[in-house]
Structure formats: structure tokens, C-alpha cells
Amino acid sequence: MKVNRTDAASAYLKDQYGIQRTPRTLAKLRSVGGGPRFIRVSKTEVVYSTDDLDNWATQLLGPSFANTAEEHKAAA
């Protein structure tokens, strides 16, 4: 399992998915909820697994469609 510290997780989300979440925002989401799952490795340090980042980003972005007809059918 590959893990990323908060700054690397922020860069990974931007590079892989175009999702811009600063390290500070990820820290806030750890507190209030709504962010990717994380692993606490010490009192002051957390890491994010690449799998958890991928899952969170996929849920955030939603499904993909081959064409607009398919999109409209899914929305109905």
C-alpha cells in the first residue's frame, strides 16, 4: 500500500484528477468530515493511502458517460 503525507496527497489529487485541495483543506476535512479516509501514524502525523485517495476522488467526480444520451438516461 502506497501512502502519502498530506502535502503529497494534495499534489496527487491535483495531478491525477485535477482536484485542488490544499493540505490545509485536507486537514480541515479530517476534522469536519467529507474528505478522503486517512491513517493516523502519530499524534501529529497522518497519511493517506493512494487507494483511499482514488476512491474519494472517484466518488467526488461522479460517474463517467460515453455520450450525453447516456448521461440523460442516468439522470432520469
Secondary structure, DSSP 8 states (H G I E B T S, - for coil): --EEEHHHHHHHHHHHH-----HHHHHHHHHHS-S---EE-SSS-EEEEHHHHHHHHHHHH----SSHHHHHHHH-
